[in-house]
Amino acid sequence: MKREHAWRVFAMEYNDAMVSMKGEGKMSPSYVITPLGSKVNRLFFVGVLTDIEVMAEDGSFVRAHVSDPTGVFTLFSGQFQPEMTERLQTFDIPSFVAVTGKSRSYQPEDGDTMYASVKPEEIVEVNASLRDQWILETIVQTKDRIEAVKECLSMEKATADELEKLGFIKPVAEGVALAYEEYDRLMVEKYAQMLQDAVDYVSMGSQAEALSTSSSGQQDFSKQGSSASKQAKPLVSSEVDEADEEAEEIVLQVIKANEGEEGVSWDVITKTCGKEGLDETRVDETLNSLMDKGLIYEPVLGTIKTT
């Protein structure tokens, strides 16, 4: 079974989801379909771990919340993943965390409301700079889906094939076309404002850090410029930049060595990179970064090729 792509979705959009798709077989994947067309089986997000609540006396069931600038993700971990359940209880509150997890949904029999949550597969502590990077990258990916929705509004019959012809990648085209069918009204303006709020959030954080370091006699980042793009750029140390470049080089070499004519599966990339010291979360993050830069693409969901 091919590994599902880990979507980058803001909490507001994920929590607004009212549609789910269940696989028929025991091992078939299930999906949460968001209003902007993310067909989410797995997702990756970074935010602030705000609380952890032990729901069972023996500690075998835990609920936690991770906030981003738009809302809060709800995490549930239970007895079928004891290591993760135990590990969650060791984090400090609050702390910045990166989470890769499976989408989950629940809909009461007597109601129309659906509740989307996350079953964590991996969670690691990170810093504010990496959280800001995730926000900016998620803004770019969300904006792409907003543009796809706008294209649907102008089509006589919105289909994934038509969206692919316009240049949207297959997962986005398929998800947006599906959302367009399932949701009565797609509120583009609401999510456009959500993105602006996220940009403002990162911008304010960068300015606050600049003021703090300047007043303490360190480098004055406030002199870097006043444009919105410069203000929104997260302050990342040279060490983090070097680590990112090294990870990208490792992942690219693994892909080139294994892709052949058909490409290489996400699973093979993850396992091979693991032998080089990169954990699953790091590999997911690096693959998404390489896609954003146009160095790799996904000809088939779960399969990667270099451009």
N, C-alpha and C positions, 0 to 999 in steps of 0.2 A: 504494500500500500504506500502511495506517495505521501511524503510529508507535506502538510498544509502550510501555506504561506502565513507568516505571523504579521497580521495587519497592524498598522499604527493608526489608532482611532482615539479621538478625544472622548472623555467620559460623558460629556453631554450627548454627543451623537450616539454612543453605545447605549446609554440609559434610555434614550428616546426610542430605541428599537421596539417594534411591536409585532415583528414577524420572525418566525423560526422555521427551519426545515429539518426534519428528522430523517435520518437514514433508515432504510427498511431492514437491512441486515444487522447482526449483532455487532459487527466491526465497522459498519458504515458510519461515516462522519455526520455530525449534526452541525447546523449553522445558525447563527443569529444574523439576520439581514437588517442592516441599519438603514435609516431614511436616505442616506447619501450613497447607498449601494456597496457598503463593505459586506462581503459575504464571509462572515467571521467564524472560523473554526478555532483558530489560534490567534492571539494578539500579543503585542509587545508594547508596554507603556512604562513611563518613568514618572514618579511623583513622590509625594510625601506620605509615608506611612503614619496615619494619624491615630489609629487605635487598634488594639487586638483584644478580642473578647473570647474567652474560653466558654464554649457552649455546653460542654459535658463535664461532669465532675472528675472523670478520669483523664481529662485533657485530650480526648480523642477526636474532638470536633471544635474547630476554631473559625471565627469570623473576623475579618480584618477589613480596613478601609484605606485606600490610597487615593489621595486627591491630586488633581492637576488643575490648571487655571480655569477649567470649565465645569468641573463637577467632581464626583467621587466614584471610584470603582469599588465594588464590593467583592471580596474574596472569601471563598469557603474552602476549607481543607479538612478532611475527615480520616476515618480509620483505614481507608484503602490507600492512603499515602502517608503512612505514619512518620516518615522522615521529614517530609515537608511540614506536617502538622506540628511536629515537635520543634522544627527549626524556626517556624514563624514566631513562636513564643519567646525566642531569644533576642529578637530585635528591640532596640531602644525606640521609645516613642518621644518625640517624632524623629524620623530619619528619612533620608532620600533613598529610594529603592528603585531598582529596575526589575520588572516582572514580565516573564513569559508564561502564558497560561492558555487554557482551553476555555472557550465560551460555554456558558451554561444559561439556560432559560427556564423559567417556571411561570405557568399560567394557571391561576385558580380555576376550578371547574365552573364556579358561579360568577366569573367576572371576565371582562374583556382585556384587562391590564396584563401585560407580560413583564416579568422582572428578569433582567439580564444580570448575570454575575460571572465571576471568573474562578476557575479551578487552577491554582498556581502550579506550574511545572518547575519553574526556577525563579528564585528571588535573590538578588544580591544588593548589598548596600553600595551606593554611588555618591557622587557629589552634586552640588547645585549646577555646576557647569555642564555636566552630562545631562542633567534634567532639562536645561535650557536648549541643548542641542536637540534633544528629542522633541521638544515643543516646536522648534523651528522646522525640523524635518516633517513632523506631523502636519504642520500648517501647509507645507508644499504638497503633500500627498492628498490632504483633504481638499485643497483648492482644485486639484486635478479632477477630483470626483464631482465637485461643484460645477466645473466647466462641462463635464460629461452630462450632468443633469440638465444644464441649460440647453445643451444640444438636443436632448430628448424632447424638451418642450417645443422645439421648432420642427420636430419630425412628424410626418404623417403617421408613421408606425415606428416606434422606437425599438430597435433590436440591437443585440450585442454585435452582430456582423456589421451593422451600419456604424456603430461607434468605433469598432476596430478599424474600419476604412478611414475614419477621421484621425487615426493615430493613437487612440487610447489602448493601453495594454489589455490583454484578454481578461485577466481577473477583474479589472475595473469595468470593462465593457459589459461583462456578464452580470456583475453585481448591480451596476446602475440600471441596466435594462430590467432586471428582476425587481428592484425596488420601485421602478417606475410603474410596473404592473401591480404591485402589491399595496402601495400606499396611495391613498386617495389624493393627498396633497403634499408635495415636497416643498418644504419651506426653505428655499434657497437663501432668502434674506436673513433668516434667523441664524443660519450657520455661517454666512458671510460675516455677520456681526460677531459671532463666536470667534472666528479667526482673528478679527481685529482686536478683540479683547485679549486673545492669547499673545499677539504681537506686543500690545501695550504692556502686558504683564512682564514679558522678558525684557522689554525696554526699560521699564521702571526698576527691575531688579539689577540690570547692568549699571544704571545710573547711581543706584543706591550703593553698590559695591565700589564704584568709582569714587564717590564722595567719601566713603569710609577709608579707602586706601590712601586717598589724597590727604585727608585730615590727620592720618597717622604717620605722615612723612614718607609714604611709599609713592610709587608711580601714580601720576594723575591721569587716569583713563578718560576723564571728562574732556580732554583736549583732542580726542580722536576724531571729532567731527559731530555735526548736529543732525545729519540725515537720518531718517527712520531706519534705513537698512543698517547703518553703522551702530545706532543705539541698540537695535535689537540683537546684534551679534553677541553671543555669549562670550564671556571672558574665560578662555581656555588656556591652561598652562602649556608651555612648550613640551613638557613631558607627556601630557595627554596627546598633543598633536603627533609626537613621535611614535607613541604607542598605537595611535590610530593608523598611521602610515605603515607601521610594521605589520599590523593585523591585516590591512588591505593587501599588502604584498604577499603575505602567506596565503590568504584566501584566493587571490588571483592565480598564484602558481599552482595551487591545488586544482582549481577549475581547469586551467590550461592543460595540466597533466592528465586529466581524466575525462574531458568533455567529448573527445572524438567528434563524430559528425552529428550525433543526436543530442549532445549536451550531457550534463552530469546531474544526478539527483541530489536534492537538498540533504538527504540522509548521508550520502557518501561524503559530501563536503564537510558536514558536521563531524562525522567520525574521523575523517582524515585530519582535519584541523585540530581535533581534540588531541591527537598524537603530537601536534606541534605546540600544545599548551594553551589553545584557545577553547574556552568553555562554550556551551551552546548559545547562551545569551549574547556573548561577544561575536560569535559567528553570524547570528541573525542580524545584529546591529551592523556589522561590516558588510554583509550582503546587501542590505537596504541602502547603505551609503554608496556602494559601488554601482547599484542600479540608478540612484539619483544622479551620479556622475556620468552615466551612460556607458560605463565600461563593461557591464554585463546586462543581460536581459533574460526574461523567462519565457521561452517559446511555448512551453506547456507548463501549467501550474505544477510547481514542485521540481522543475528541471531548469538548470541554469546553463547559459552559454556566454562566452565572451563575444563582444561586438566586433 
